[in-house]
Amino acid sequence: MEPIVFEKSTPGSGSTGRSGGGIRSQFSTPTNVELSAVSREYWDEFEETFDADIRRRQPGYLFVARNQETAESLASDVEMQNRLGIDSEYITPERARELSPGLRIEELVGASYSPRDEFVDPHLVTMALVRALEDDGVDIRRQTKVTDVVTEGGETTGVRTRDGQIDADAVVNAAGPWAERIAAMADVDLPIKPELHRIAFVRPEGKLSGSIPLTMDLDTGAVFRPEDDETVAIGGGSESPRCDPDSFPRSATLEWTHDVLEGVTELSDRFGPGTEVCNTMSGLYATTPDAHPVLEETRPGFVNVVGFSGHGFMHAPAAGKLVTELLCDGSASTMEIGSLSSERFEDGTTMPERSVI
Ligand SMILES: Cc1cc2nc3c(=O)[nH]c(=O)nc-3n(C[C@H](O)[C@H](O)[C@H](O)COP(=O)(O)OP(=O)(O)OC[C@H]3O[C@@H](n4cnc5c(N)ncnc54)[C@H](O)[C@@H]3O)c2cc1C
């Protein structure tokens, strides 16, 4: 196989460069947990394999629940995760406060924690991968936009760029928030919504050590995680508007920042009135109706690896492995991917993921 990568800008210029770099196994569906488990081995070996420092930090993820129903879902998610080999645990609010000092636990009824959930730097990961691919002779064509997908007699046979038509045995659509547009070039209709998600970086009034877990209130959506010993990334908010991937706001509004600060203040006593807002950032999730990706050969020669709904960075290793199997062997063998077919949107067999950050 001689892959060619067409990139309309530069590697990492899309959602990957705006990602939080979070890697977790705490999901509510077995499919997402399995995608995490398949990816885990790769992340564990990444630095050694690629001889690269990717700023790995492993403080774990802590999910807390205010409502009894949410707590019960968390407990059953943990059981399912444990069956699939993930060492997450269901814990009390008191234990949650030990892990995340300052947590306001008066109204919490339960929590779950996974110590191996972690963060890495998406830019360092992208650069390490690009270097390794180019060292292996892979042709990465920067500033080369795919303008059409060529289809002949129901089969995809190549793409068009400013350099003309390039024939291929298969075309893989991995265009993140632009994926719906690439699919449309092949007359394939995929329900992928580019959705705005924002992060603010703040310096909290109270000390929050860099080793505390990402802490998320599943009932309000408020979330924070230390970026380093001084800065904390915060997020949440209910609004995730659809945006044009070619023109969307690159930073957060005052209103959003204010709402999110209120949310984390309700969650932890560390965000007092002296908290400083250092920066804000936004990017796009490529969201499907059930927050699972589409991973399939949609038609002969046209493969979609799209719609990762905010989990595409951490699940990229599994996605790469499964697509390679599809292309080289004709089917995926590492895990069952029938549930990731786009047919689910028509036949109603979707499986909504509850734990979306
Ligand atoms: C604020 C934020 C925080 C996030 N946090 C996390 C997290 O903690 N963990 C996690 O796993 N995920 C996270 N995500 C989601 C994650 O960033 C994405 O799921 C992932 O980066 C998708 O990777 P991708 O390669 O599919 O898409 P992208 O990184 O968007 O890459 C698609 C590429 O396709 C190129 N392209 C588009 N159209 C064309 C064309 N016509 N021709 C040629 N090239 C084209 C683009 O230039 C782009 O570089 C976050 C996202 C955001 C916005």
PDBQT file of the ligand as one rigid body, heavy atoms in Angstrom, charges set to zero:
ROOT
HETATM    1  C1  LIG A 401     -12.036  22.178  22.274  1.00  0.00    +0.000 C 
HETATM    2  C2  LIG A 401     -11.859  20.713  21.885  1.00  0.00    +0.000 A 
HETATM    3  C3  LIG A 401     -11.375  19.808  22.819  1.00  0.00    +0.000 A 
HETATM    4  C4  LIG A 401     -11.227  18.456  22.474  1.00  0.00    +0.000 A 
HETATM    5  N1  LIG A 401     -10.724  17.589  23.393  1.00  0.00    +0.000 NA
HETATM    6  C5  LIG A 401     -10.535  16.296  23.052  1.00  0.00    +0.000 A 
HETATM    7  C6  LIG A 401      -9.940  15.390  23.988  1.00  0.00    +0.000 A 
HETATM    8  O1  LIG A 401      -9.608  15.765  25.105  1.00  0.00    +0.000 OA
HETATM    9  N2  LIG A 401      -9.762  14.104  23.586  1.00  0.00    +0.000 N 
HETATM   10  C7  LIG A 401     -10.132  13.659  22.337  1.00  0.00    +0.000 A 
HETATM   11  O2  LIG A 401      -9.964  12.476  22.038  1.00  0.00    +0.000 OA
HETATM   12  N3  LIG A 401     -10.674  14.506  21.443  1.00  0.00    +0.000 NA
HETATM   13  C8  LIG A 401     -10.886  15.793  21.763  1.00  0.00    +0.000 A 
HETATM   14  N4  LIG A 401     -11.432  16.646  20.860  1.00  0.00    +0.000 N 
HETATM   15  C9  LIG A 401     -11.874  16.107  19.569  1.00  0.00    +0.000 C 
HETATM   16  C10 LIG A 401     -10.685  15.878  18.657  1.00  0.00    +0.000 C 
HETATM   17  O3  LIG A 401      -9.980  17.089  18.524  1.00  0.00    +0.000 OA
HETATM   18  C11 LIG A 401     -11.167  15.383  17.287  1.00  0.00    +0.000 C 
HETATM   19  O4  LIG A 401     -12.073  14.311  17.437  1.00  0.00    +0.000 OA
HETATM   20  C12 LIG A 401      -9.983  14.904  16.464  1.00  0.00    +0.000 C 
HETATM   21  O5  LIG A 401      -8.941  15.850  16.492  1.00  0.00    +0.000 OA
HETATM   22  C13 LIG A 401     -10.429  14.638  15.052  1.00  0.00    +0.000 C 
HETATM   23  O6  LIG A 401      -9.275  14.346  14.285  1.00  0.00    +0.000 OA
HETATM   24  P1  LIG A 401      -9.408  14.242  12.730  1.00  0.00    +0.000 P 
HETATM   25  O7  LIG A 401      -8.047  13.941  12.222  1.00  0.00    +0.000 OA
HETATM   26  O8  LIG A 401     -10.541  13.351  12.378  1.00  0.00    +0.000 OA
HETATM   27  O9  LIG A 401      -9.863  15.716  12.261  1.00  0.00    +0.000 OA
HETATM   28  P2  LIG A 401      -9.004  17.055  12.138  1.00  0.00    +0.000 P 
HETATM   29  O10 LIG A 401      -7.906  17.140  13.133  1.00  0.00    +0.000 OA
HETATM   30  O11 LIG A 401      -9.963  18.185  12.035  1.00  0.00    +0.000 OA
HETATM   31  O12 LIG A 401      -8.278  16.841  10.745  1.00  0.00    +0.000 OA
HETATM   32  C14 LIG A 401      -8.990  16.939   9.534  1.00  0.00    +0.000 C 
HETATM   33  C15 LIG A 401      -8.037  17.535   8.532  1.00  0.00    +0.000 C 
HETATM   34  O13 LIG A 401      -8.650  17.459   7.245  1.00  0.00    +0.000 OA
HETATM   35  C16 LIG A 401      -8.209  18.567   6.529  1.00  0.00    +0.000 C 
HETATM   36  N5  LIG A 401      -9.169  18.784   5.407  1.00  0.00    +0.000 N 
HETATM   37  C17 LIG A 401     -10.465  19.138   5.503  1.00  0.00    +0.000 A 
HETATM   38  N6  LIG A 401     -11.027  19.231   4.276  1.00  0.00    +0.000 NA
HETATM   39  C18 LIG A 401     -10.040  18.924   3.395  1.00  0.00    +0.000 A 
HETATM   40  C19 LIG A 401      -9.985  18.846   1.977  1.00  0.00    +0.000 A 
HETATM   41  N7  LIG A 401     -11.035  19.142   1.207  1.00  0.00    +0.000 N 
HETATM   42  N8  LIG A 401      -8.811  18.495   1.399  1.00  0.00    +0.000 NA
HETATM   43  C20 LIG A 401      -7.712  18.202   2.160  1.00  0.00    +0.000 A 
HETATM   44  N9  LIG A 401      -7.696  18.286   3.517  1.00  0.00    +0.000 NA
HETATM   45  C21 LIG A 401      -8.851  18.625   4.121  1.00  0.00    +0.000 A 
HETATM   46  C22 LIG A 401      -8.236  19.711   7.533  1.00  0.00    +0.000 C 
HETATM   47  O14 LIG A 401      -7.401  20.776   7.135  1.00  0.00    +0.000 OA
HETATM   48  C23 LIG A 401      -7.776  19.022   8.796  1.00  0.00    +0.000 C 
HETATM   49  O15 LIG A 401      -6.391  19.222   9.042  1.00  0.00    +0.000 OA
HETATM   50  C24 LIG A 401     -11.568  18.005  21.162  1.00  0.00    +0.000 A 
HETATM   51  C25 LIG A 401     -12.021  18.930  20.215  1.00  0.00    +0.000 A 
HETATM   52  C26 LIG A 401     -12.161  20.264  20.568  1.00  0.00    +0.000 A 
HETATM   53  C27 LIG A 401     -12.641  21.238  19.528  1.00  0.00    +0.000 C 
ENDROOT
TORSDOF 0
